[in-house]
């Protein structure tokens, strides 16, 4: 488990833990959010606790909960980590539906990119989103990535295949979140 925290103007990016299950359930159980994610909609707190235990034990990526500074509410999560095969750093994120469109995702992603640049010298990044989620593509563009092509993604359980839009970028200068 990694214990890094990052403070931005409006967010605290911090490690997730099993105590976050009720807050995380709010977005993980929301079909408006999960339709754009690789996971299927969560139906119980126990599923969320199991996911959080796996996150806590995962040393291959840096996982963060996005806590809003104004009220201490956990509003989303994200991760960033190196891909040993291609030398690029990949990232992902999701937010509570009622927090969409407020710039939180862009703020959090810029902070994660800056974290990877500052601590590990990362300069090549990539991410993708399910094609219908164009707002996620806008976040990636605002963070310095550009569209490079289409791919295919599917839910972890194989239930839904969809076209994805893939982005990458080479960023030499650390971003200011």
C-alpha positions as CSV (number, residue, x, y, z in Angstrom):
1,X,0.0,0.0,0.0
2,X,1.2,3.5,-0.9
3,X,0.6,6.3,1.7
4,X,1.0,9.4,-0.4
5,X,-1.3,12.4,-0.1
6,X,-1.7,15.4,-2.4
7,X,-3.5,18.6,-1.7
8,X,-4.9,20.7,-4.5
9,X,-7.0,23.9,-4.4
10,X,-10.2,22.0,-3.6
11,X,-9.3,18.3,-3.0
12,X,-7.2,16.1,-0.8
13,X,-6.0,13.0,-2.7
14,X,-5.4,10.3,-0.1
15,X,-5.1,6.6,0.3
16,X,-8.4,4.7,0.3
17,X,-9.3,2.2,3.1
18,X,-12.1,-0.1,4.0
19,X,-13.7,2.6,6.2
20,X,-14.5,4.5,2.9
21,X,-16.9,1.8,1.8
22,X,-20.2,3.8,2.5
23,X,-19.0,6.9,0.7
24,X,-17.5,4.9,-2.3
25,X,-20.7,2.9,-2.5
26,X,-22.5,6.2,-3.5
27,X,-20.8,6.3,-6.9
28,X,-20.0,2.6,-7.4
29,X,-23.6,1.7,-7.1
30,X,-24.8,4.5,-9.4
31,X,-25.6,3.2,-12.9
32,X,-25.1,6.7,-14.3
33,X,-21.4,6.4,-13.3
34,X,-20.8,2.6,-13.8
35,X,-22.1,2.6,-17.4
36,X,-18.8,4.3,-18.4
37,X,-16.5,2.2,-16.2
38,X,-15.0,-1.3,-16.6
39,X,-16.7,-2.5,-13.4
40,X,-20.3,-3.5,-13.2
41,X,-22.6,-1.6,-10.8
42,X,-21.9,-2.6,-7.2
43,X,-25.0,-3.9,-5.3
44,X,-23.6,-4.2,-1.8
45,X,-21.3,-2.5,0.7
46,X,-19.5,-5.9,1.0
47,X,-18.5,-5.7,-2.6
48,X,-17.1,-2.2,-2.0
49,X,-15.2,-3.4,1.1
50,X,-13.6,-6.2,-0.9
51,X,-12.6,-3.8,-3.7
52,X,-11.1,-1.4,-1.1
53,X,-9.1,-4.3,0.5
54,X,-7.7,-5.1,-2.9
55,X,-6.9,-1.4,-3.5
56,X,-5.0,-1.3,-0.1
57,X,-3.0,-4.3,-1.1
58,X,-2.2,-3.1,-4.6
59,X,1.4,-2.0,-5.0
60,X,1.4,-1.7,-8.8
61,X,-0.4,1.6,-9.0
62,X,-0.9,4.6,-6.8
63,X,-4.6,4.7,-5.7
64,X,-6.2,7.8,-4.3
65,X,-9.5,8.8,-2.9
66,X,-10.7,12.3,-3.8
67,X,-11.8,14.1,-0.7
68,X,-13.4,17.5,-1.1
69,X,-11.7,20.0,1.2
70,X,-14.8,22.1,1.7
71,X,-16.7,19.4,3.5
72,X,-14.5,16.4,3.9
73,X,-16.7,14.3,1.6
74,X,-15.1,11.5,-0.4
75,X,-16.4,12.2,-4.0
76,X,-14.4,9.8,-6.2
77,X,-11.2,7.9,-6.7
78,X,-8.4,7.4,-9.2
79,X,-5.2,5.7,-9.8
80,X,-2.0,6.2,-11.7
81,X,0.9,3.8,-12.4
82,X,3.6,2.7,-14.8
83,X,3.1,0.3,-17.6
84,X,6.4,-1.7,-17.7
85,X,5.7,-2.8,-21.3
86,X,5.5,0.6,-23.0
87,X,7.1,2.9,-20.5
88,X,4.1,5.1,-20.2
89,X,2.0,5.9,-17.1
90,X,-1.7,5.1,-17.2
91,X,-4.4,6.6,-15.1
92,X,-8.1,6.3,-14.5
93,X,-10.7,8.0,-12.3
94,X,-14.4,8.2,-11.4
95,X,-16.6,10.6,-9.5
96,X,-20.0,10.8,-7.9
97,X,-22.5,11.8,-10.5
98,X,-23.5,14.9,-8.6
99,X,-19.9,16.1,-8.8
100,X,-19.6,15.8,-12.6
101,X,-19.0,19.0,-14.5
102,X,-17.3,20.9,-11.7
103,X,-13.7,20.4,-12.8
104,X,-12.9,18.0,-10.0
105,X,-11.7,15.2,-12.4
106,X,-9.4,17.6,-14.2
107,X,-8.0,18.9,-10.9
108,X,-7.4,15.4,-9.6
109,X,-5.9,14.0,-12.8
110,X,-3.5,17.0,-13.0
111,X,-2.4,16.3,-9.4
112,X,-1.8,12.6,-10.1
113,X,0.2,13.5,-13.3
114,X,2.2,16.0,-11.3
115,X,2.8,13.4,-8.6
116,X,4.2,10.9,-11.2
117,X,6.3,13.6,-12.8
118,X,7.8,15.0,-9.6
119,X,8.3,11.7,-7.7
120,X,9.3,9.3,-10.6
121,X,10.3,11.5,-13.6
122,X,7.3,10.2,-15.6
123,X,6.8,12.1,-18.8
124,X,4.6,9.8,-21.0
125,X,1.0,9.2,-20.1
126,X,-2.0,7.4,-21.5
127,X,-5.6,6.8,-20.7
128,X,-8.9,5.8,-22.4
129,X,-12.6,6.0,-22.0
130,X,-15.7,4.4,-23.2
131,X,-16.6,6.2,-26.4
132,X,-19.9,7.8,-25.2
133,X,-18.2,9.4,-22.3
134,X,-16.9,12.4,-24.2
135,X,-16.6,14.5,-21.0
136,X,-13.8,12.2,-19.9
137,X,-12.0,12.8,-23.1
138,X,-12.2,16.6,-22.4
139,X,-10.6,15.9,-19.0
140,X,-7.7,14.1,-20.8
141,X,-7.3,16.9,-23.3
142,X,-7.2,19.5,-20.5
143,X,-4.5,17.5,-18.8
144,X,-2.2,17.6,-21.9
145,X,-3.1,14.3,-23.7
146,X,-4.3,14.1,-27.3
147,X,-6.6,11.6,-29.0
148,X,-4.6,8.9,-30.8
149,X,-7.3,6.4,-31.9
150,X,-10.0,3.9,-31.1
151,X,-9.8,0.7,-29.2
152,X,-12.2,-1.7,-27.6
153,X,-12.9,-2.1,-23.9
154,X,-15.3,-4.3,-22.0
155,X,-16.6,-4.7,-18.5
156,X,-14.5,-6.8,-16.3
157,X,-17.1,-9.6,-16.3
158,X,-17.2,-9.5,-20.1
159,X,-20.9,-8.4,-20.1
160,X,-20.5,-5.3,-22.3
161,X,-18.0,-4.5,-25.1
162,X,-17.8,-1.0,-26.3
163,X,-15.5,1.1,-28.5
164,X,-13.0,3.2,-26.5
165,X,-11.2,6.4,-27.3
166,X,-7.5,6.4,-26.5
167,X,-5.3,9.3,-25.5
168,X,-1.6,9.8,-24.8
169,X,0.8,12.6,-24.2
170,X,4.4,13.4,-23.5
171,X,4.5,16.0,-20.7
172,X,8.0,17.3,-19.8
173,X,7.0,20.0,-17.4
174,X,5.1,19.2,-14.1
175,X,1.5,20.4,-14.2
176,X,0.3,22.8,-11.6
177,X,-3.0,21.2,-10.3
